[in-house]
Amino acid sequence: MLAPLEIERAAFDDFFSQWDAGTFEGQRLGQAFYNHFRLHRLTDQTPLSGLYAADGKKARKLIGALIGVEISAAHGDRPIAGN
Protein backbone atom coordinates (compact mmCIF):
# COMPACT_ATOMS: atom_id res chain seq x y z
CA MET A 1 0.00 0.00 0.00
CA LEU A 2 1.30 3.44 -0.91
CA ALA A 3 1.80 6.12 1.72
CA PRO A 4 -0.57 9.10 1.47
CA LEU A 5 0.66 12.20 -0.34
CA GLU A 6 1.99 14.81 2.03
CA ILE A 7 0.37 18.20 1.54
CA GLU A 8 0.66 20.92 4.16
CA ARG A 9 -2.63 21.56 5.92
CA ALA A 10 -2.44 25.30 5.16
CA ALA A 11 -1.98 24.60 1.43
CA PHE A 12 -4.84 22.08 1.51
CA ASP A 13 -7.14 24.56 3.27
CA ASP A 14 -6.08 27.34 0.88
CA PHE A 15 -6.97 25.17 -2.10
CA PHE A 16 -10.47 24.52 -0.78
CA SER A 17 -10.93 28.20 0.09
CA GLN A 18 -10.07 29.03 -3.50
CA TRP A 19 -12.37 26.25 -4.74
CA ASP A 20 -15.24 27.59 -2.62
CA ALA A 21 -14.59 31.10 -3.98
CA GLY A 22 -14.87 29.89 -7.58
CA THR A 23 -11.22 30.44 -8.47
CA PHE A 24 -11.15 27.25 -10.55
CA GLU A 25 -14.28 28.03 -12.57
CA GLY A 26 -14.67 25.71 -15.53
CA GLN A 27 -12.62 22.93 -13.93
CA ARG A 28 -13.74 19.75 -12.22
CA LEU A 29 -12.68 19.38 -8.58
CA GLY A 30 -10.21 16.59 -9.36
CA GLN A 31 -8.78 18.52 -12.29
CA ALA A 32 -8.32 21.68 -10.20
CA PHE A 33 -6.68 19.70 -7.36
CA TYR A 34 -4.36 17.89 -9.78
CA ASN A 35 -3.32 21.12 -11.48
CA HIS A 36 -3.07 23.24 -8.32
CA PHE A 37 -0.72 20.81 -6.59
CA ARG A 38 1.14 20.05 -9.86
CA LEU A 39 0.61 16.35 -9.47
CA HIS A 40 1.82 15.79 -13.05
CA ARG A 41 5.33 16.04 -11.55
CA LEU A 42 4.92 12.75 -9.71
CA THR A 43 6.68 9.87 -11.40
CA ASP A 44 4.13 7.26 -10.33
CA GLN A 45 0.75 8.37 -11.67
CA THR A 46 -0.96 5.09 -10.71
CA PRO A 47 -2.53 6.38 -7.47
CA LEU A 48 -3.83 9.42 -9.36
CA SER A 49 -5.81 7.32 -11.80
CA GLY A 50 -9.17 8.94 -12.44
CA LEU A 51 -8.52 12.01 -10.28
CA TYR A 52 -8.17 14.51 -13.13
CA ALA A 53 -11.55 13.51 -14.62
CA ALA A 54 -13.38 13.28 -11.28
CA ASP A 55 -15.82 15.78 -9.85
CA GLY A 56 -18.06 16.05 -6.80
CA LYS A 57 -18.29 13.07 -4.45
CA LYS A 58 -15.97 10.95 -6.54
CA ALA A 59 -13.24 13.61 -6.51
CA ARG A 60 -13.61 14.15 -2.74
CA LYS A 61 -13.30 10.41 -2.18
CA LEU A 62 -10.19 10.12 -4.39
CA ILE A 63 -8.53 13.19 -2.84
CA GLY A 64 -9.29 11.92 0.64
CA ALA A 65 -7.80 8.52 -0.16
CA LEU A 66 -4.70 10.11 -1.69
CA ILE A 67 -3.87 12.26 1.30
CA GLY A 68 -5.43 10.26 4.09
CA VAL A 69 -8.24 12.60 5.17
CA GLU A 70 -12.01 12.52 5.08
CA ILE A 71 -13.58 15.33 3.05
CA SER A 72 -17.12 16.49 3.65
CA ALA A 73 -19.54 17.72 1.02
CA ALA A 74 -21.52 19.54 3.70
CA HIS A 75 -19.36 22.64 3.70
CA GLY A 76 -18.35 23.29 0.12
CA ASP A 77 -15.95 20.37 -0.06
CA ARG A 78 -14.05 21.56 3.03
CA PRO A 79 -11.94 18.99 4.87
CA ILE A 80 -13.29 17.85 8.22
CA ALA A 81 -10.41 15.72 9.43
CA GLY A 82 -6.77 15.35 8.65
CA ASN A 83 -3.19 15.99 9.52
VENFENWO-V570031 format. One record per residue. RES is the residue in one letter. SS is DSSP state (hx for helix, st for strand, lp for the rest). OMEGA is omega in whole degrees, 0 to 359 (999 if undefined). Layout:
res=RES ss=SS omega=OMEGA
res=RES ss=SS omega=OMEGA
This chain:
res=M ss=lp omega=180
res=L ss=lp omega=176
res=A ss=lp omega=178
res=P ss=lp omega=174
res=L ss=lp omega=178
res=E ss=lp omega=178
res=I ss=lp omega=180
res=E ss=lp omega=182
res=R ss=hx omega=181
res=A ss=hx omega=179
res=A ss=hx omega=178
res=F ss=hx omega=179
res=D ss=hx omega=179
res=D ss=hx omega=178
res=F ss=hx omega=183
res=F ss=hx omega=173
res=S ss=hx omega=178
res=Q ss=hx omega=178
res=W ss=hx omega=180
res=D ss=hx omega=181
res=A ss=lp omega=178
res=G ss=lp omega=181
res=T ss=lp omega=184
res=F ss=lp omega=182
res=E ss=lp omega=180
res=G ss=lp omega=179
res=Q ss=lp omega=172
res=R ss=lp omega=181
res=L ss=hx omega=180
res=G ss=hx omega=179
res=Q ss=hx omega=180
res=A ss=hx omega=179
res=F ss=hx omega=180
res=Y ss=hx omega=181
res=N ss=hx omega=183
res=H ss=hx omega=181
res=F ss=lp omega=176
res=R ss=lp omega=184
res=L ss=hx omega=176
res=H ss=hx omega=180
res=R ss=hx omega=180
res=L ss=lp omega=181
res=T ss=lp omega=181
res=D ss=lp omega=181
res=Q ss=lp omega=183
res=T ss=hx omega=181
res=P ss=hx omega=181
res=L ss=hx omega=182
res=S ss=lp omega=177
res=G ss=lp omega=183
res=L ss=lp omega=184
res=Y ss=lp omega=183
res=A ss=lp omega=186
res=A ss=lp omega=175
res=D ss=lp omega=175
res=G ss=hx omega=183
res=K ss=hx omega=181
res=K ss=hx omega=179
res=A ss=hx omega=179
res=R ss=hx omega=180
res=K ss=hx omega=180
res=L ss=hx omega=179
res=I ss=hx omega=179
res=G ss=hx omega=179
res=A ss=hx omega=180
res=L ss=hx omega=186
res=I ss=hx omega=174
res=G ss=lp omega=175
res=V ss=lp omega=174
res=E ss=lp omega=182
res=I ss=st omega=183
res=S ss=lp omega=174
res=A ss=lp omega=186
res=A ss=lp omega=183
res=H ss=lp omega=176
res=G ss=lp omega=178
res=D ss=lp omega=182
res=R ss=lp omega=177
res=P ss=st omega=178
res=I ss=lp omega=178
res=A ss=lp omega=177
res=G ss=lp omega=184
res=N ss=lp omega=999
